[in-house]
Amino acid sequence: MKLAARAGRIIPSPTLAITATAKAMAAQGIDVIDFASGEPDFDTPEPVKAAAEAAIRAGFTKYTPSSGIDELRTTIVEKLQAELGLRYDPSQILVSCGAKHSLYNLAEALFEAGDEVLIPAPFWVSYRDQLLLNDATPVLLETREDEGYAIHPDELERHITPRTKAIIVNSPCNPTGATYDRATLEGIATVALRRDLVIISDEIYDKIVYDGVRHCSIATLGQDVAARTVIINGVSKAYAMTGWRIGYAAGPKSLITAMANIQSQSTSNPCSISQKAAVAALRLDDAFTARMVAEFDRRRRVMVERLNKMPGVSCRIPTGAFYAFPNISRLFTRRWKRGAITSASDLATYLLEEAKVAVVPGEPFGSSAHIRLSYATGMDAILRGLDRMETALQHLD
């Protein structure tokens, strides 16, 4: 059977693959510490569960409008107005099966062969592959670790060609944990306006920030910027609802309508029960998320401090999301029974086999010099995993 060419352009999600491997090892009775999984270890808030149960009892288990129920779209409009001061009509909102699904709908509606899309690197793994699946060309915009992974307008300008159609902005960022301040976003917006670029603003970690950082959406920088920006968000991270699969897009009506038409012919509506749960989540006060972020903050400080004490490892402290992204390049050429460590993938293999610690290598994120560790897991697991990791690094020749 001959497969479509597009199927050969992509690789399976490495984060999901490594998490699945760790879970399979655990199922065999192997004590694996999983730093790969990108989801909060907190339980979904009780009011959200109660809303889902009430929906089931009320028989809200049928098809809904493919773009999402009016109640949820209106609630998203209210959230964007209250938190960002942005005004949208419900017709400018599309509810999908997770933020990843929202991004894929966007790629299908917006890009075609010959289009180039700028992706600041390091980047979330699915950006590149979703573009390739839709015949677009990802163009990596390298950023510097020692500059906090900032995007410089002049560097952005140098990467733009007549084929450049959009730029992806991810703040807070997965995998680096970096956040963009208003000045950085203003620089990006100025170039985007001048060069007629669409701005794709992935804000799924908007509520998970530290050290007094306040999330800034690039869409708030003026009506002209908002008119060419698509905000991608969802309930997965802020409300510990990864398995409920609700994400959304907010943007220009013509684009949202095209995305909705595509969704109507692929998945149709998101889960009816999850939509009711998402309404309850978005109407919660900030108490649940604040408690979760405070605990992430405690873990973040412990993890980064410990990583920086390990031989050959250095790690910037992230200001958002729940990942540490340590630089491990000084370990290259160190050896174990399989030979020299020459890449992040080699080190990830070593840590999984010898220390029973699962981390994600940096190559799929656009960096061979880093690995990603999630601290969205309990402190006991973090301490045990870091102990194992430190011991394993000390045993390298």
C-alpha positions in Angstrom: 0.0 0.0 0.0 1.4 3.4 -1.0 0.9 6.0 1.6 0.5 9.7 0.9 3.7 11.6 0.7 2.7 13.9 3.6 2.7 10.9 6.0 6.4 10.6 5.5 7.2 14.2 6.3 6.5 14.0 10.0 7.5 12.0 13.1 5.3 10.9 16.0 5.2 13.3 18.9 8.4 12.6 20.9 6.9 13.8 24.1 3.9 11.4 23.9 6.2 8.6 22.7 8.6 9.0 25.7 5.7 9.3 28.1 4.2 6.1 26.7 7.6 4.3 27.0 7.8 5.4 30.7 4.3 4.2 31.4 4.9 0.9 29.7 8.0 0.4 31.8 6.0 1.3 35.0 3.4 -1.3 34.0 6.2 -3.9 33.9 7.0 -3.0 37.5 10.0 -0.8 36.7 10.3 2.3 38.9 10.5 5.1 36.3 10.5 8.7 37.2 8.7 10.5 34.4 9.9 14.1 33.7 8.6 13.9 30.1 4.9 14.4 30.5 3.6 17.9 29.8 0.5 17.9 32.0 -0.3 19.1 35.5 -0.4 16.4 38.1 -3.2 18.2 39.9 -6.8 16.8 39.7 -9.5 18.7 37.8 -11.3 21.1 40.1 -14.4 19.7 41.8 -16.8 22.4 40.4 -15.7 21.4 36.9 -16.3 17.7 37.6 -19.7 18.6 39.0 -20.6 20.5 35.8 -19.7 17.5 33.7 -21.8 15.1 35.9 -24.7 17.5 35.7 -24.4 17.6 31.9 -24.5 13.8 31.8 -27.5 13.6 34.1 -29.3 16.1 32.0 -28.7 14.1 28.9 -26.3 16.6 27.3 -24.7 13.8 25.4 -25.7 14.5 21.8 -24.1 16.4 19.0 -23.6 20.1 19.5 -22.9 22.8 16.9 -19.5 21.9 15.3 -17.9 25.2 16.4 -18.9 24.7 20.0 -21.9 25.6 22.1 -22.9 29.2 22.3 -22.6 29.2 26.1 -18.9 28.2 25.9 -18.1 30.6 23.0 -19.7 33.4 24.9 -17.8 32.5 28.1 -14.5 32.6 26.1 -15.5 36.1 24.8 -16.1 37.2 28.4 -12.7 35.8 29.5 -10.8 37.6 26.7 -12.6 40.9 27.5 -12.1 40.6 31.3 -8.5 39.4 31.2 -7.1 41.1 28.1 -9.5 43.9 27.3 -10.1 42.3 23.9 -13.5 42.4 22.2 -14.7 39.5 20.1 -18.0 38.3 18.8 -18.8 34.6 19.5 -18.6 34.1 15.7 -14.9 34.9 16.1 -14.4 31.9 18.5 -13.9 28.3 17.4 -13.9 25.6 20.1 -11.9 22.5 19.2 -10.6 19.2 20.6 -7.6 20.8 22.4 -5.3 23.7 21.5 -3.3 21.3 19.2 -6.4 20.7 17.2 -7.0 24.5 17.0 -3.5 24.9 15.6 -4.0 22.2 13.1 -7.3 23.7 11.9 -5.5 27.0 11.5 -2.7 25.4 9.5 -5.2 23.8 7.2 -7.2 27.0 6.7 -4.3 29.3 6.2 -1.3 27.7 4.5 -0.5 26.0 1.2 2.5 24.9 -0.8 5.1 27.7 -1.1 4.1 29.5 2.1 6.8 30.0 4.8 6.1 30.3 8.5 8.6 31.6 11.0 9.1 29.6 14.1 11.3 30.9 16.9 13.5 28.1 18.1 13.5 26.2 20.5 9.8 25.5 19.7 7.0 23.2 20.6 7.4 20.0 18.6 4.0 20.0 16.8 4.4 23.4 15.1 6.9 22.1 12.5 5.1 18.9 11.7 1.6 20.5 11.4 3.1 22.9 8.9 4.7 20.1 6.9 1.4 18.2 6.9 -0.2 21.2 5.2 2.5 21.7 2.6 4.0 24.9 4.2 7.7 25.4 4.9 8.8 26.0 8.5 11.6 28.5 8.8 13.4 28.4 12.1 14.4 31.7 13.8 17.2 30.8 16.2 17.2 32.5 19.5 19.9 32.7 22.1 19.8 31.1 25.5 22.0 33.8 27.1 19.5 36.4 25.9 16.5 34.6 27.4 15.4 33.4 24.0 14.3 36.8 23.0 13.2 37.6 19.4 15.0 40.6 17.9 13.1 42.6 15.3 16.2 43.0 13.0 16.8 39.2 13.1 13.1 38.6 12.4 13.3 40.9 9.5 16.3 39.1 8.0 14.3 35.8 7.9 11.3 37.2 6.0 11.0 36.5 2.3 8.2 37.2 -0.2 6.8 33.8 0.7 6.6 34.4 4.5 3.0 34.4 5.6 3.0 34.1 9.4 5.0 33.9 12.6 4.3 31.7 15.6 4.6 33.4 19.0 4.6 31.1 22.0 4.7 32.9 25.4 5.1 31.4 27.9 7.1 29.0 25.9 7.2 25.2 25.7 10.0 24.0 26.1 12.2 26.9 27.4 9.8 28.4 29.9 10.7 31.9 28.5 8.2 34.7 28.5 8.1 37.7 26.2 7.7 41.1 27.7 5.7 43.9 26.1 8.7 45.5 24.4 9.7 42.2 22.7 6.1 41.7 21.5 6.0 45.3 20.2 9.1 44.7 18.2 7.5 41.5 16.7 4.2 43.3 16.0 5.9 46.2 14.3 7.6 43.9 11.8 4.5 41.8 11.3 2.4 44.9 10.5 5.0 46.2 8.1 5.5 42.9 6.3 1.9 41.8 6.3 2.4 38.7 8.5 -0.3 36.7 10.3 0.6 36.3 14.0 -0.3 33.0 15.6 -0.2 33.5 19.4 -0.1 30.3 21.4 -1.1 31.3 24.9 -1.9 27.9 26.4 0.4 28.6 29.4 -0.9 32.2 30.0 -1.8 31.7 33.6 1.4 29.8 34.6 4.0 32.5 35.2 6.4 33.3 38.1 8.5 36.0 39.7 5.9 38.7 39.2 5.7 38.2 35.4 2.4 39.2 33.9 1.3 37.5 30.7 1.0 39.9 27.8 -0.9 38.9 24.7 0.4 40.4 21.5 -3.2 41.0 20.4 -3.5 43.7 23.0 -1.0 46.0 21.3 -3.6 47.7 19.1 -6.6 47.0 16.9 -4.4 46.7 13.8 -2.3 44.0 15.6 -5.4 42.2 16.9 -6.9 42.2 13.4 -4.0 39.9 12.1 -3.6 37.8 15.3 -5.1 34.4 16.1 -5.0 33.6 19.8 -4.8 29.9 20.6 -5.6 28.8 24.2 -7.6 26.1 26.1 -8.4 24.7 29.5 -5.8 21.9 29.6 -2.9 23.6 31.6 -4.6 26.3 33.7 -7.3 24.0 35.0 -5.6 20.6 34.9 -8.0 19.4 32.2 -5.6 17.8 29.7 -7.8 14.8 29.1 -11.0 16.8 28.6 -9.6 18.0 25.2 -11.0 21.6 24.9 -9.0 24.3 23.1 -10.1 27.4 21.3 -9.1 29.9 18.7 -10.0 33.6 18.6 -9.3 35.7 15.6 -10.5 37.4 12.4 -14.0 36.2 11.5 -13.1 35.1 7.9 -10.3 32.8 9.2 -12.3 31.4 12.1 -15.1 30.6 9.7 -12.8 28.7 7.4 -11.3 26.8 10.3 -14.8 26.0 11.5 -15.8 24.7 8.1 -12.7 22.4 8.1 -13.6 21.2 11.6 -17.2 20.5 10.6 -15.9 18.0 8.0 -13.3 16.3 10.2 -14.1 16.0 13.9 -17.4 17.9 14.1 -18.0 19.2 17.6 -15.8 18.8 20.6 -17.1 16.5 23.4 -20.4 17.9 24.6 -19.7 17.1 28.2 -16.3 18.6 28.1 -17.7 21.8 26.8 -20.0 22.2 29.8 -17.0 21.4 32.0 -15.0 24.1 30.2 -17.7 26.7 30.9 -17.4 25.9 34.6 -13.6 26.1 34.5 -13.5 29.5 32.8 -16.0 30.9 35.3 -13.9 29.8 38.3 -12.0 32.4 40.3 -8.2 32.3 40.3 -7.9 30.3 43.6 -7.3 26.9 42.0 -4.8 28.0 39.4 -3.0 30.2 42.0 -2.5 27.2 44.3 -1.2 25.1 41.5 1.2 27.8 40.2 2.5 28.3 43.8 3.3 24.7 44.0 4.9 24.7 40.5 7.0 27.6 41.7 8.3 25.7 44.7 9.2 22.7 42.5 10.7 25.0 39.8 13.2 26.5 42.3 14.2 23.1 43.6 14.7 21.5 40.2 16.7 24.4 38.7 18.9 24.7 41.8 19.6 21.0 41.7 20.3 20.9 38.0 22.8 23.7 38.2 24.8 21.7 40.8 25.1 18.7 38.5 28.4 18.1 36.6 28.2 19.5 33.1 24.7 21.0 33.4 23.5 24.6 33.4 19.9 25.7 33.5 18.2 29.1 33.2 15.3 29.6 35.6 12.1 29.6 33.6 9.6 32.4 34.1 6.6 30.5 32.7 5.1 27.1 31.9 6.3 24.1 34.0 9.5 23.0 32.2 13.2 23.2 32.9 15.4 23.2 29.8 18.9 22.6 30.9 21.9 22.9 28.6 23.8 19.6 28.7 26.3 20.2 25.9 29.3 20.1 28.3 28.6 16.4 28.7 29.2 15.6 25.1 32.1 13.2 24.5 31.5 11.7 28.0 31.2 7.9 27.7 29.1 5.0 28.9 28.9 1.3 27.9 27.3 2.2 24.5 29.9 4.8 23.6 30.2 8.5 23.7 27.4 10.9 24.5 27.2 13.1 21.5 23.7 14.5 21.6 20.7 15.2 23.8 19.1 12.1 22.5 22.1 10.0 23.6 21.8 11.5 27.1 18.1 10.9 27.2 18.7 7.2 26.3 21.4 6.9 28.9 19.2 8.4 31.7 16.2 6.2 30.8 18.2 3.0 30.7 20.7 3.6 33.5 18.8 5.9 35.9 15.2 5.0 35.0 14.5 8.7 34.5 12.5 9.8 31.4 13.4 13.2 29.9 12.7 14.6 26.5 15.8 15.3 24.3 16.0 18.7 22.8 16.4 17.8 19.1 12.6 17.7 18.4 12.4 21.2 20.0 15.1 22.5 17.7 18.1 22.2 20.1 20.6 19.3 20.3 22.2 21.0 23.4 19.3 20.7 25.8 16.9 18.3 27.4 13.4 19.1 28.8 12.2 18.1 32.2 8.7 18.7 33.4 8.2 19.7 37.1 4.4 19.1 36.8 4.9 16.1 39.0 5.1 15.6 42.8 8.1 16.8 44.8 8.9 13.3 46.0 9.3 12.1 42.4 11.3 15.3 41.5 13.8 14.7 44.4 14.2 11.0 43.6 14.5 11.6 39.9 17.1 14.3 40.4 19.1 12.1 42.8 19.1 9.4 40.2 20.1 11.8 37.4 23.0 13.3 39.4 24.3 9.9 40.3 24.1 8.7 36.7 25.9 11.8 35.4 28.7 11.2 37.9 29.2 7.7 36.6 29.8 8.9 33.0 33.5 8.4 32.0 
